[in-house]
Amino acid sequence: MTETNSNEQSKENTVNVSPGEPPPPPPLLENEVAKAAFERLLPTIKNLPLQLRRPASINVAGAALLAIQGGKFLQTEREKIVKELPAFDINNLDLLQDYALAAWYADQQALIASDENIALADLLPRAWEIRDGLFTLGLALAMRKKIPMAPIDAIRSGEGNVDLANDLMALSEMFRSQREKLQGKIDVEESELVEAERLGAQLLARLQKLHNPTPRADGELSPKELRMRAWSLLWNAYEECQRAAAWCWWKHWHERLPTFRIE
């Protein structure tokens, strides 16, 4: 779209996609489907010319969903566009959903690579549940002088995901070391202690990989760079589709393919 046309759009017809933590994946953005789209487009993403790259300072998940929905509207006019707009590259429309899915997937991978809470999201709820349960029980026993207070104090002073992992392993070891003394007095299953150790080890392994990643080979792109290029591919195609939409629907095109607004 031209700058003049963009400025004529009212705020009511401009969708605000703010930067920040993205919402949970919309129904259309399924991880395996998005991963497949990303892998299909990876050669194109890697080789995207410098002049076509744009900063990804936007909520990519929200933008991707808008693009998918807008593309479905425009597909209803595909035959007309091919016939009457020969200069329009129809791949911009036909591949728009794949571009959106790939951009969303690249965005998620970049977030995982930079935010340990996202990287550990599948482990943290259960890890905290077991940690808190074992800690509460251990604290009660220590206050009744059934076990030493020192290991409980060490656990209580910790914070963060590394400490959570270490807490799980320390609590498991503590209850095992007091097994004979506490036999028949507490309701702690061996399976809980095994799970605590397993979760602690998994957390530490992921944190190690996150904070000490394997060095990239020469020419290998970082998750952040892949995110920027995948997003650029989507944005460029979406703008081309907006131009086709403006030709199809004139004054009302922005209701079906809203403009991304970056703040």
C-alpha positions in Angstrom: 0.0 0.0 0.0 1.1 3.6 -0.5 1.8 5.7 2.5 -1.1 8.0 1.5 -3.5 5.2 1.5 -2.2 4.0 4.9 -2.6 7.4 6.4 -6.2 7.6 5.2 -7.2 4.6 7.2 -9.0 5.4 10.4 -7.8 4.0 13.7 -11.0 2.0 14.0 -10.0 0.0 10.9 -6.4 -0.6 12.0 -5.7 -3.7 14.1 -3.3 -2.9 16.9 -0.8 -5.8 17.3 1.4 -4.7 20.2 4.8 -6.1 21.0 5.4 -8.1 24.1 4.8 -11.7 25.3 2.6 -13.4 22.7 -0.7 -15.0 23.6 -1.2 -18.8 23.6 -1.2 -20.3 20.1 -4.6 -19.6 18.4 -6.3 -22.8 17.2 -5.0 -22.4 13.6 -1.4 -22.2 14.8 -0.6 -25.8 15.7 3.0 -26.5 16.4 3.6 -29.5 14.2 1.8 -27.9 11.2 3.7 -24.7 11.8 7.0 -26.6 12.0 6.3 -28.3 8.7 5.6 -25.0 7.0 8.8 -23.5 8.5 10.9 -26.4 7.2 9.4 -26.2 3.7 10.2 -22.5 3.6 13.6 -22.6 5.3 15.7 -22.2 2.1 13.6 -19.1 1.2 13.9 -17.8 4.7 17.6 -18.2 4.9 18.2 -16.6 1.5 15.8 -13.6 1.9 17.6 -10.5 0.4 18.7 -7.9 2.8 16.5 -5.2 1.3 13.4 -7.3 2.1 14.2 -7.9 5.8 12.2 -6.0 8.5 12.5 -5.8 12.3 10.1 -8.1 14.1 9.0 -5.7 16.9 5.4 -7.0 16.9 3.2 -9.7 18.3 3.9 -12.3 15.7 1.3 -14.8 16.9 -1.5 -12.2 16.5 -0.2 -11.0 13.2 0.0 -14.6 11.8 -3.6 -15.3 12.7 -4.7 -12.0 11.0 -2.8 -13.0 7.9 -4.4 -16.5 7.8 -7.9 -15.1 8.2 -7.3 -12.3 5.7 -5.8 -14.8 3.2 -9.0 -16.8 3.4 -11.1 -13.8 2.5 -8.8 -13.0 -0.5 -8.8 -16.6 -1.8 -12.5 -16.1 -2.7 -11.3 -13.6 -5.3 -8.3 -15.6 -6.5 -9.6 -16.4 -10.0 -10.5 -12.7 -10.5 -7.1 -11.6 -9.3 -5.2 -14.0 -11.6 -7.2 -12.9 -14.6 -7.3 -9.1 -14.0 -4.1 -8.5 -12.1 -1.3 -10.2 -14.1 1.4 -8.2 -12.3 0.4 -9.6 -8.9 2.5 -12.6 -7.9 -0.2 -15.1 -6.9 2.4 -16.9 -4.7 1.9 -14.1 -2.2 -1.6 -15.3 -1.7 -1.2 -19.0 -2.2 1.7 -19.2 0.3 0.3 -16.7 2.8 -0.8 -19.3 5.3 2.5 -21.1 5.2 4.3 -17.8 5.6 2.2 -17.1 8.7 2.7 -20.5 10.2 6.4 -20.3 9.6 6.7 -16.9 11.1 4.8 -18.0 14.2 7.0 -21.1 14.6 10.2 -19.1 14.2 8.9 -16.7 16.8 8.2 -19.5 19.3 11.7 -20.9 18.7 13.3 -17.5 19.3 11.4 -17.1 22.5 12.4 -20.6 23.7 16.0 -19.8 23.0 15.9 -16.6 25.0 13.4 -17.2 27.9 14.0 -20.1 30.2 10.5 -20.0 31.6 9.2 -20.7 28.0 11.8 -23.3 27.4 10.8 -25.1 30.6 7.0 -24.5 30.4 6.1 -28.2 30.1 8.2 -29.1 33.2 7.6 -26.2 35.6 4.0 -26.8 36.8 4.7 -30.4 37.9 8.1 -29.5 39.2 6.7 -26.8 41.5 3.9 -29.1 42.5 6.2 -31.8 43.7 8.8 -29.4 45.2 6.1 -27.6 47.2 4.5 -30.8 48.4 7.8 -32.3 49.6 9.1 -29.1 51.0 5.9 -28.5 53.1 6.1 -32.0 54.5 9.8 -31.7 55.2 9.3 -28.3 57.0 6.5 -29.8 59.2 8.8 -32.7 60.1 11.7 -30.4 60.8 9.6 -28.1 63.0 8.6 -31.2 65.0 12.3 -32.1 65.2 11.8 -35.4 63.3 14.5 -34.4 60.8 17.3 -31.7 60.8 16.2 -28.2 59.9 19.4 -27.3 58.1 18.6 -28.9 54.7 15.1 -27.3 54.8 16.6 -23.9 55.5 18.9 -24.4 52.5 16.0 -25.2 50.3 13.8 -22.3 51.6 16.5 -19.7 50.7 16.7 -20.7 47.0 14.9 -19.0 44.1 14.9 -19.4 40.3 14.8 -22.4 38.1 18.3 -23.7 38.9 17.4 -23.7 42.6 14.1 -25.4 41.8 16.0 -28.2 40.1 18.4 -28.5 42.9 15.6 -28.4 45.5 13.9 -31.4 43.8 17.0 -33.5 44.0 17.9 -32.4 47.5 14.4 -33.1 48.8 14.5 -36.6 47.2 17.8 -37.3 48.7 16.7 -36.0 52.1 13.6 -38.2 52.3 15.7 -41.2 51.2 18.3 -40.6 53.9 15.6 -40.4 56.5 13.6 -43.4 55.2 14.2 -45.7 58.2 13.5 -43.0 60.7 10.3 -41.9 59.0 9.0 -45.4 58.0 5.2 -45.5 58.4 5.0 -41.9 59.6 4.8 -40.1 56.3 2.9 -40.6 53.0 5.7 -40.2 50.4 5.9 -42.8 47.6 9.2 -43.9 46.1 7.7 -42.9 42.7 7.4 -39.3 43.9 11.1 -39.2 44.8 12.0 -40.8 41.5 9.9 -38.2 39.6 11.5 -35.4 41.7 15.0 -36.5 40.7 14.0 -36.9 37.0 12.4 -33.5 36.8 15.4 -31.9 38.5 17.8 -33.6 36.1 15.6 -32.5 33.1 15.5 -28.9 34.3 19.3 -28.8 34.8 19.9 -30.3 31.3 17.7 -27.8 29.6 19.1 -24.9 31.5 22.6 -26.0 30.6 21.7 -26.2 26.9 19.9 -22.9 27.0 22.7 -20.9 28.7 25.6 -22.8 27.0 24.3 -23.6 23.5 26.3 -25.6 21.0 28.4 -23.2 18.9 26.7 -22.5 15.6 28.5 -23.5 12.4 29.7 -20.8 10.0 26.8 -19.3 8.3 24.2 -20.9 10.6 21.5 -18.4 11.6 20.5 -17.7 15.2 16.8 -18.2 16.2 16.5 -14.5 16.4 17.7 -14.0 12.9 15.5 -16.7 11.5 12.5 -15.1 13.3 13.3 -11.8 11.7 13.5 -13.3 8.2 10.5 -15.4 8.5 8.5 -12.5 9.8 9.8 -10.3 6.9 8.6 -13.0 4.4 5.1 -12.9 5.9 4.9 -9.1 6.2 6.0 -8.5 2.6 3.5 -11.0 1.2 0.7 -9.7 3.4 1.3 -6.1 2.1 1.1 -7.4 -1.5 -2.1 -9.1 -0.6 -3.4 -5.9 0.9 -2.8 -4.2 -2.5 -4.8 -6.9 -4.2 -7.5 -6.6 -1.6 -7.7 -2.8 -2.1 -8.3 -3.5 -5.8 -11.0 -6.1 -5.1 -12.9 -4.3 -2.4 -11.8 -0.7 -2.7 -12.9 1.2 0.4 -13.6 -1.8 2.5 -10.5 -3.9 2.0 -9.0 -3.0 5.4 -12.0 -4.7 7.1 -10.8 -8.1 5.7 -7.0 -7.6 5.7 -6.3 -5.1 8.5 -3.0 -3.3 8.7 -0.4 -4.4 11.3 0.4 -1.5 13.5 3.6 -1.6 15.4 4.1 0.4 18.6 
